[in-house]
Amino acid sequence: MKKNMLRGVIGIALTLSLSTPFVVAQAATKAPAKATSAKDVGGLKELIKLAKAEGELNTIALPDYWANYGNVIKAFEKKYGIKVNSYDPEASSAEELVAVRTLKGQDRMPDVVDVGLQFAVQGAQEGLWAPYKVSTWNDIPAAAKEPNGLWFSDYGGYIAIGYDANLVKTPPTSFTDLLNPIYKNQVALNGDPTSSNSAFLSVLATSVAAGKGIKGANNIQYGLDYFKKLKESGNFVPVAATPATVAQGQTPILLDWDYLHGKYKAQESNVDWKVVVPSDALLGGFYAQAVVKNSPHPAAARLWQEFLYSDEGQNLWLQGGARPIRLDAMVKAKKHNATAYANLPATPKGVTPVFPSLQQQLLAKATLTPAWPKL
């Protein structure tokens, strides 16, 4: 199942480009801030020169542990000699948009963002993004990108249950299990679902479980009712889970993306962290990249995207346990990291994956936002 996730769920055949992606000798026709592809500045080599001249790149909301971003940043800096200013790494997708708006025209304004799908679309509607198409554009399924390049999906995974086996003696294997009284004061989210994309989709995953499939994706009320029961039973801990809260035993069970659970295991030696993809809901999702319009380092912003969507960048995400958006194309071309691919978390057999559409997410968010504080 995991090997065909993008192909099977998105249902779109990938078109592989076998032609040379850049014509180095072509004349530059646009300034970096107006470039919609590397060709507009004379090709990749010229883009690299322009980015090196800028010398810096401003990122936001990229924790080192998240999908291997620590090593992604180091690799980019080493390859191009460009300093990455990683601001506010624990920011939510909503806070990324706030930063883009409030820091407009300032040196600290983000050059790029990595946000949940609904926030990518919102930013495009607000005119916050600049259109750009990376050289591997054709490898990105049509359903996973804005046609003009305003945003494009980057990596994804499945919502999973993590728990500290030192404190949780009966391992949960489903969302339904978490309603059991034996998990009193143990279940948490990694943030506020009204602003955190991963926490929001964790709630939507419980809705898929409670609604027994797509019905739950169409109506998040199933998930809200689930969390109401979780709160009434005393099982829900209203604390945003972090490695520190896990180490202290405050949040011994939590919901998050499968590729993010490794941080709890890696950072605290006293924690025996286990991860299971729940048997009653297989909810997947992808984050998205966007180039910020009129940002301080427009060439570096575009080169960053070229790096992320290159084989090197995609494999770095894969090594972080995430499923890069070009995975199917890379597997077909045998350009993927085979070891990292084999180590992707197993998914339950016989469970149909649900990848909520933008419309489903927007409808769910509209229902959840006013209702969540009242639960």
N, C-alpha and C positions, 0 to 999 in steps of 0.2 A: 504493500500500500504506500509506504513512505516514498519509495523510489518513483512512483508515478503520480505524486500528489499534485503537482502543478498541472500536469497533462490531464489527469482525470477530473480534477475539480473545475478548473477554468474551462476545459473543453475546447481549447483553441490550438490548432497545430502551429508550432513555431516555424517561422521562416528564417532559415539561417542564411546570413549574407556571406558569400564566398569571395566577394570582391575586396580589393584593398580599401580599407575604411578611410584613408586620408591621402590626399594628393599634396605632397609636401611643397611642390614647386608653385602651387597656385598663388595668386596675389590675394593679399588680405583686402577685404572689402568693407569690413565693419570693425569698430572698436570692440574690445572684449565685452563691455557692458551691453552691447547690442547683438552679440554673436548668438545665433541659435544652433550652431554646431561648430566644431573645430575648423571646418572648412572656411568659415567666415573670417577667420583671422590668419588664414594661410596654411592651416593644417596643424597637426598635433605638435610637431617640433616647434612651430612658432608659438603655439599656445603655452608650451612649457617655458619658453624664453620669457614670455610676457608674465607668466605666473611667478617665475623666479625673480623677476624684476620687482614685483610687488612684495615678495618675500614673506608674506604672512597670510593666514587663513583664519577667520573667526568661525568657530563652531559653537553649538549650544546643545545641551541635553544629551551628551554622549559620555555616559559613565564608562570607565575602562572595562568593567565586567560585562557590559551589555553587548552581546553578539560579537565579542572579541574586539571591541572598538579600541581598547588600549593598544593592541598590536597593529590594528589598522592605521591608527594615527602615527605610531612609530615608523611603520613601513613607508607611509607617505612622506614623512619628514626626511627620512634617510634617502629615499629615492630621488626627491626633488630639491632637498635643501630648503624647504619652506617651513617656517615655524607655524605650528597649529596652536592658536589661542583657544583652549577649550573652556568656555565660560559656562557656569551654572550647570554642571553635568547632571544633576538630579532634577532638572526642570521637567515639567509635564509638557505634553503637546500643546495644551492651551497656553501655557506660559511661554512657549516658544513664539507663538503668534503675538503675544503681548510684547515680548522683547523686540520683535521685528517692527512693530508699530511705534513703540516708545523710544527706541534707539535710532530711529530713522535719521540719516545724515551724520551720525556720530561714528567715531573710529571703532567703537565696540559693537556696532550693529552686526548681527550675524550675517555671514555670507551665504550660508546654506542651512537647511533644516532637515530633520529626520522626524516625521510626525505620523500619527495615525491617519487613516484614509479620510475620515470626515474632516480633519483639520487641514489636510492637503487641499481638499476641495474648497473648504471655507476660505483659505488663503488665496486660492486662485480667483474665487468670486470677488474678493476684496482687492484684487490687483496687486498682491504682495509678491508674486513670483515672476521671474523672467523665464520665457520659454527657452528650453535647451534640449537637444537630442544628442545623447552619447553615441559613440561609434558603433556600439553593440545594440542599438535601438531595436533592430528587427528581432532580437532574441527575447525581448520583453513582450509577453502576450498582450494583445490589444485591450483586453479587459482590465489590464493592470497598469494602464498609463493614460494620461490625458493626451489626446491626439496631437496637440501642438507642442507638447513637451513641458507644460507648466508643472507637472508632477509625474512621478513614475515610481512604481513599487520597487522595493529594494530587497527585503528579506522577510521571512515569516516563520511561523511555527504553530503549535497547538497549546491551548490553555491546559495546564497540568496541575496536579495536586502535589505539593511538597510537604514533607513532615520530618520531624526529628525523631528518629527511631529510639533515641534514649528516653524520650518522654511519651511517645505515642506507641503503646504496646500492641494495639490492634490496628494494623495498617489499613487506612481507608483505600478503597479501590474505585469509588464512584462518588458523585456529588450527593446521591441519596444517602450514602453512608455517613456523610458529615452531619446529618440531622440526628444521629444517634446520641443519646445523653452521655455516652462515655467520652464525648469530645467537648464537654462543657468548658468554656473559657479557653478554647484552643484555636478556633478558625478565624483567619484574617485575610484581608486583601492587601495589596502592596501600595494602595493609595485611595484617593477619593474618586469613585467612578464618574462623578460629574465633571472631572477635569483630567483624570488619568486614563489614557486610552486602554492600557492593559487591564486596569481595574474594571473599567466599563465592559470590556469584552469578557472578563471573567464572570461578571453578572449575567451577560448575555449567554455565556456557556451554560450556566445553571438553568437558564430559561429554556435552552434547547433540550437539556436533560429532563426538566419538569414537563415540558410540552411534548416530549417524545419525538423530537426531530424538528423539521422545518417550521412546524406550527409555533414552536418556542422562539424561533428566530424572527417570526413575523409579529410576535406579541411578547414583549419583554415583561409583561405583567406576570407571566409565569415565574420569571426570575425574581421579581420584586416580592411576590408571595413567598417564594422560597426563602429569601433573606429575612422576611418578616418572621417566618417560622424559626429560622436560625437564631434570630435575636431573641424571640420569645422563649426559646429553649435555653438561652444563656450560652449557647455554643459560640456565637459570633463575638469577636474581640474588635471593638471599634478603634483600632490602632493601625496606622499604616506600617506594615511590616518592613523591617530592614534587617541586615545582618546582625545589628546590635540587639534588636528586640528578639530575634531568634536565639542568639547566644544567651540572652537573659531568661529564656524560657517563656517570654511573654506572648509570643506568637508561634507556637510549635507546629501549626498547620497553616499553610497559606496557598492561595491560588495565584498563578502567574504563568507567563509563557514558559514552555518547556526548556528553552535555551537560556533562560535567566536563572533557573534554580541553582546552577552551579556555584553562584556567588556565595550562597549560604554554606555550602559544603567546603568551599575553598578558603573562606576567610576566618572561620572559627573552628579550631581543632577539637573543641569539646562537643561539637555538633555532629551527629551521625545522620546527615540529610539524605533522604530517599525521595525519588520522584516517580510518579505514576500518572500516565495519561488516563483519565477516567473512562470507565467502560460504558457509561450512559450518555456521553456527549463528546464528540470529536469536533471541537470548534477551532478553526484555523483562521489566521489573518496575516496581513502583510502591512508593514510600515511603508512610508513613501518618502522619497527625496524631492527637494525643490531647491532651485537656485533663487536666492533672494534678489529682488529687483533693486537696482541702484545700490548695491552693497559696496563696502570699502575696497574689496579685492575681487573684482569680477573675473579676472583671468584665473586666479587661484581657485575660485568657486567652481568654475567649469572644469578645470583640471582635476579637482577633487572628485567630481562626478565621473570623469573618464576613468580615474583610478578605481573607484568603487565598483564600476560595472565592467572592469577588465577581468580577465581570468584570475589575476593575482588578488584583486580586491574581493571578488566573489568567493574565492577559496578561503580567504581569511575569515569571512563571515561563516562559511561552512565549518571551519575549524572551531568556531565559537558555538557550534551546536545549532545554528540557525540554518534555514533553507533559503539560499539566495534565489532571486527571481529568475536567474538564467540557468538554474540547476539542470533542467531537462536538456537544454541546448548543450551545456557543457558535458553532461553524461554522454549524450549522443556523439559528441566530438572527442570524447575521452580526454577532456581537459580538467576534469574535476579531481579533487583530492580523495582518492579511493578510501583511505583509512578514515578520514573524517566523515565521509558519506556512510560508511558501514557503522559508524558510532552514533548515528542519529537515533534519538529515542524511539523505542518501539511503540506502535499504536495498536489498540485493541482490534482483534479480528472481527469481521462482520459488522463493524460500525461504519455507517456512511458519514464521511466528513461533511461539515457544513461550513461554508465560507460566506458569511453574511455580506450581502451586497451593500452598496452605499445607501440605497433607499431604505433597506432594512435597518442599517445602523442609525441613520438620521431619525427614522420614526421611533426607534428604541430610545435614542438619546432624548428626544422630545418628551417621551413619557417618563423616563427615569429622572431627568434633571429636577423637576418640581417634586417628584414623589420620594426620592431618596432621603432627603432630610427629615421627612415625616414618618419614616418607618420606625 
